[in-house]
Amino acid sequence: MITVRVHPRASRARTARKGDELEVWVTAAPVDGAANEAVLKAVARELGVPVSALELRSGARGRVKLVEVNRRGRAASRPARRPFPSAD
């Protein structure tokens, strides 16, 4: 699980690591799930996995979200560009 802190309606999209969290700035507004979709795309790009390997576990309506990475299937065969530190 990765904790993601979201900044919607940002002037530009970007990501940054802050300790065990990933901070994501998205230009999308938090309306009709647009920001959540943009967040999952940004997290997938940061981890080097397909969006289909990610699942939003909690925080769909908040700024702090928990995202689970499915390491099975296609996601397991693709190495991450920059692996996220494990909390284990």
DRENPA-3360 file (N, C-alpha, C; in nm, 2 decimals, always signed):
BEGIN
1 = MITVRVHP = +0.08/-0.12/+0.00/+0.00/+0.00/+0.00/+0.09/+0.12/+0.00 ~ +0.05/+0.22/-0.08/+0.12/+0.35/-0.08/+0.02/+0.46/-0.04 ~ +0.07/+0.54/+0.05/-0.01/+0.66/+0.09/+0.02/+0.77/-0.01 ~ -0.09/+0.83/-0.07/-0.08/+0.93/-0.17/-0.15/+1.05/-0.11 ~ -0.08/+1.17/-0.11/-0.14/+1.29/-0.07/-0.16/+1.37/-0.20 ~ -0.29/+1.41/-0.22/-0.33/+1.47/-0.35/-0.35/+1.62/-0.34 ~ -0.30/+1.69/-0.44/-0.33/+1.84/-0.46/-0.40/+1.86/-0.59 ~ -0.54/+1.86/-0.59/-0.61/+1.88/-0.71/-0.61/+2.03/-0.76;
9 = RASRARTA = -0.64/+2.05/-0.88/-0.65/+2.18/-0.94/-0.51/+2.25/-0.94 ~ -0.41/+2.18/-0.95/-0.27/+2.24/-0.95/-0.25/+2.30/-1.08 ~ -0.15/+2.40/-1.09/-0.12/+2.47/-1.21/-0.05/+2.38/-1.31 ~ +0.02/+2.28/-1.25/+0.09/+2.18/-1.34/+0.09/+2.04/-1.27 ~ +0.09/+1.94/-1.34/+0.10/+1.80/-1.28/+0.24/+1.76/-1.25 ~ +0.26/+1.70/-1.13/+0.39/+1.66/-1.09/+0.38/+1.56/-0.98 ~ +0.48/+1.49/-0.94/+0.49/+1.40/-0.83/+0.61/+1.42/-0.75 ~ +0.61/+1.39/-0.62/+0.72/+1.40/-0.54/+0.71/+1.30/-0.42;
17 = RKGDELEV = +0.82/+1.25/-0.38/+0.82/+1.16/-0.27/+0.85/+1.24/-0.14 ~ +0.78/+1.21/-0.04/+0.80/+1.28/+0.09/+0.79/+1.17/+0.20 ~ +0.91/+1.12/+0.24/+0.91/+1.01/+0.33/+0.85/+0.88/+0.27 ~ +0.75/+0.83/+0.34/+0.69/+0.71/+0.29/+0.57/+0.74/+0.21 ~ +0.54/+0.87/+0.18/+0.42/+0.91/+0.10/+0.47/+0.96/-0.03 ~ +0.37/+0.95/-0.12/+0.39/+1.01/-0.26/+0.29/+1.13/-0.27 ~ +0.35/+1.24/-0.30/+0.26/+1.36/-0.32/+0.24/+1.37/-0.47 ~ +0.11/+1.40/-0.50/+0.07/+1.41/-0.64/-0.01/+1.54/-0.66;
25 = WVTAAPVD = +0.04/+1.62/-0.76/-0.03/+1.74/-0.80/-0.10/+1.71/-0.93 ~ -0.23/+1.73/-0.94/-0.30/+1.70/-1.07/-0.38/+1.83/-1.11 ~ -0.39/+1.85/-1.23/-0.46/+1.97/-1.28/-0.61/+1.94/-1.28 ~ -0.65/+1.82/-1.27/-0.80/+1.79/-1.27/-0.86/+1.83/-1.15 ~ -0.99/+1.87/-1.16/-1.07/+1.91/-1.04/-1.13/+1.78/-0.98 ~ -1.16/+1.79/-0.85/-1.21/+1.67/-0.79/-1.36/+1.65/-0.81 ~ -1.40/+1.64/-0.94/-1.54/+1.63/-0.98/-1.56/+1.50/-1.06 ~ -1.66/+1.42/-1.03/-1.69/+1.30/-1.10/-1.57/+1.21/-1.12;
33 = GAANEAVL = -1.48/+1.20/-1.02/-1.37/+1.11/-1.02/-1.26/+1.15/-1.12 ~ -1.26/+1.27/-1.17/-1.15/+1.31/-1.27/-1.02/+1.31/-1.20 ~ -1.01/+1.37/-1.08/-0.89/+1.38/-1.01/-0.84/+1.24/-0.97 ~ -0.92/+1.15/-0.93/-0.88/+1.02/-0.89/-0.82/+0.95/-1.01 ~ -0.88/+0.96/-1.13/-0.82/+0.90/-1.25/-0.68/+0.96/-1.28 ~ -0.67/+1.09/-1.26/-0.54/+1.15/-1.29/-0.44/+1.11/-1.19 ~ -0.48/+1.09/-1.06/-0.39/+1.04/-0.96/-0.34/+0.90/-0.99 ~ -0.43/+0.81/-1.03/-0.38/+0.68/-1.06/-0.29/+0.67/-1.18;
41 = KAVARELG = -0.31/+0.76/-1.28/-0.22/+0.76/-1.39/-0.08/+0.81/-1.35 ~ -0.08/+0.92/-1.26/+0.05/+0.97/-1.21/+0.12/+0.87/-1.13 ~ +0.05/+0.80/-1.04/+0.12/+0.70/-0.96/+0.17/+0.58/-1.05 ~ +0.09/+0.54/-1.14/+0.14/+0.44/-1.24/+0.26/+0.48/-1.31 ~ +0.27/+0.60/-1.36/+0.38/+0.65/-1.43/+0.50/+0.66/-1.34 ~ +0.48/+0.70/-1.21/+0.59/+0.71/-1.12/+0.65/+0.57/-1.08 ~ +0.57/+0.47/-1.07/+0.61/+0.34/-1.03/+0.65/+0.25/-1.15 ~ +0.61/+0.30/-1.27/+0.64/+0.22/-1.39/+0.56/+0.10/-1.41;
49 = VPVSALEL = +0.43/+0.10/-1.36/+0.34/-0.01/-1.38/+0.22/+0.04/-1.45 ~ +0.14/-0.05/-1.51/+0.02/+0.00/-1.58/-0.09/+0.04/-1.48 ~ -0.18/+0.13/-1.52/-0.28/+0.18/-1.43/-0.37/+0.06/-1.38 ~ -0.38/-0.04/-1.47/-0.46/-0.16/-1.43/-0.41/-0.23/-1.31 ~ -0.28/-0.21/-1.28/-0.22/-0.28/-1.16/-0.24/-0.20/-1.03 ~ -0.31/-0.09/-1.04/-0.34/-0.01/-0.92/-0.48/-0.02/-0.88 ~ -0.51/-0.01/-0.75/-0.64/-0.01/-0.70/-0.65/+0.09/-0.59 ~ -0.75/+0.18/-0.60/-0.77/+0.28/-0.49/-0.85/+0.21/-0.38;
57 = RSGARGRV = -0.78/+0.20/-0.27/-0.84/+0.12/-0.15/-0.92/+0.21/-0.06 ~ -0.87/+0.33/-0.04/-0.95/+0.42/+0.04/-0.91/+0.57/+0.01 ~ -1.00/+0.66/+0.05/-0.98/+0.80/+0.02/-1.03/+0.85/-0.11 ~ -1.13/+0.79/-0.17/-1.19/+0.83/-0.30/-1.24/+0.97/-0.29 ~ -1.28/+1.02/-0.17/-1.34/+1.15/-0.16/-1.25/+1.24/-0.08 ~ -1.13/+1.20/-0.05/-1.04/+1.28/+0.03/-0.91/+1.31/-0.04 ~ -0.82/+1.39/+0.03/-0.69/+1.42/-0.03/-0.58/+1.32/+0.00 ~ -0.61/+1.24/+0.10/-0.51/+1.13/+0.14/-0.57/+1.00/+0.10;
65 = KLVEVNRR = -0.50/+0.93/+0.01/-0.55/+0.81/-0.05/-0.46/+0.69/-0.02 ~ -0.51/+0.57/-0.01/-0.43/+0.45/-0.01/-0.45/+0.38/-0.14 ~ -0.33/+0.35/-0.21/-0.33/+0.29/-0.34/-0.26/+0.16/-0.32 ~ -0.32/+0.05/-0.37/-0.26/-0.08/-0.36/-0.21/-0.12/-0.50 ~ -0.08/-0.17/-0.50/-0.02/-0.21/-0.62/-0.03/-0.36/-0.64 ~ -0.10/-0.41/-0.74/-0.11/-0.55/-0.77/+0.02/-0.60/-0.84 ~ +0.09/-0.68/-0.77/+0.22/-0.73/-0.82/+0.21/-0.85/-0.91 ~ +0.09/-0.90/-0.93/+0.07/-1.02/-1.01/+0.05/-0.99/-1.15;
73 = GRAASRPA = +0.06/-1.08/-1.24/+0.03/-1.06/-1.38/+0.13/-0.97/-1.45 ~ +0.08/-0.89/-1.54/+0.17/-0.80/-1.62/+0.25/-0.71/-1.53 ~ +0.20/-0.66/-1.42/+0.27/-0.57/-1.34/+0.40/-0.63/-1.28 ~ +0.39/-0.76/-1.25/+0.51/-0.82/-1.19/+0.62/-0.84/-1.29 ~ +0.59/-0.85/-1.42/+0.69/-0.87/-1.52/+0.76/-0.74/-1.57 ~ +0.70/-0.63/-1.53/+0.76/-0.50/-1.57/+0.83/-0.44/-1.45 ~ +0.96/-0.41/-1.47/+1.04/-0.35/-1.35/+1.00/-0.21/-1.34 ~ +0.99/-0.16/-1.21/+0.95/-0.02/-1.19/+1.07/+0.06/-1.22;
81 = RRPFPSAD = +1.05/+0.18/-1.28/+1.16/+0.27/-1.31/+1.23/+0.32/-1.19 ~ +1.15/+0.35/-1.08/+1.21/+0.39/-0.96/+1.12/+0.32/-0.85 ~ +1.17/+0.21/-0.79/+1.09/+0.14/-0.69/+1.06/+0.22/-0.57 ~ +0.94/+0.21/-0.52/+0.90/+0.28/-0.40/+0.94/+0.21/-0.28 ~ +1.00/+0.27/-0.18/+1.04/+0.20/-0.06/+0.93/+0.12/+0.00 ~ +0.96/+0.00/+0.04/+0.85/-0.09/+0.10/+0.84/-0.05/+0.25 ~ +0.72/-0.06/+0.30/+0.69/-0.03/+0.44/+0.70/-0.16/+0.52 ~ +0.73/-0.27/+0.46/+0.74/-0.40/+0.53/+0.85/-0.41/+0.63;
% end
